[in-house]
Amino acid sequence: DSNTSDTQTQTTQTDSGENTNAGTDSASSNDASSANASEDMVIVRVGDADIRGSDISGAISLLPPQLQQQPPEMLVPMAVNQLIARELILKAAMADNLAEDAEVVALVDEAQMASEQDAMVQVWLQRELAGRVTDQDVQAKYDEIKAKSEQETPPLEAVRAQIEQQLRQEALIVLEEDLRKDVEIVYYGPDGKPQTASSD
C-alpha cells in the first residue's frame, strides 16, 4: 500500500490495464487479437519472475464484487501490488525451503490450498506476522488508543481482533518494504519496454 509504488504503478500501468480489462470484459471478436496480446504482455518483472496481463486479470477476478466495480485505473494498480507482494513473499518462502515444511505439505495434501505456492505464501506470512504482532504489541496499541480517546474505551478483549488486524496491516507494509529492498522490480509500458527499475 505504499504511496510511492501506487503512484508509480498507476502512471505506468493505466494503459495496459485498460487493454487487459477491455479483453476480459468485451465479448466482441474485434478485441480478441489485441486482448490476447495484452494478456500475454509482461507488465512487471519481480526479480526473475514475470507478471503478465493475464495474471492481473486473474487477480482482479478474485477480488470481492464491490471492489471489481472500481474503474481500471484503480483496480489494476491494486492487483499489480498484490501480485508483486505475493511474488516477494514466495521468494522469501522458497529461500526458507518452505516447500518441504510439514505445515505446507499438510495444507496441500488436505487440498486446503490450490497449490504448493499458495500454501508456502500463507504459512510464511502467518509465521512472520505472528512474530511481529505479539500480545505486548496489542496491549501497547490498546493503551495508546485508551490514552488518546476522550470517551470510555471498550475492554481489550472486545477490540482485540480489530487491533490485531490493524497491527497486521501495518506490519505487512513494513515487511513488504523490507522484501522490496532485495529484489529488482521493473515496470513495463504498453510498448513492452521497461519504464522504471527500482531496487532501493
Beta strands, then each sheet from edge to edge (+ up, - down):
strand 1: 42-46
strand 2: 49-52
strand 3: 185-188
strand 4: 194-198
sheet 1: 2+ 1- 3+ 4-
end
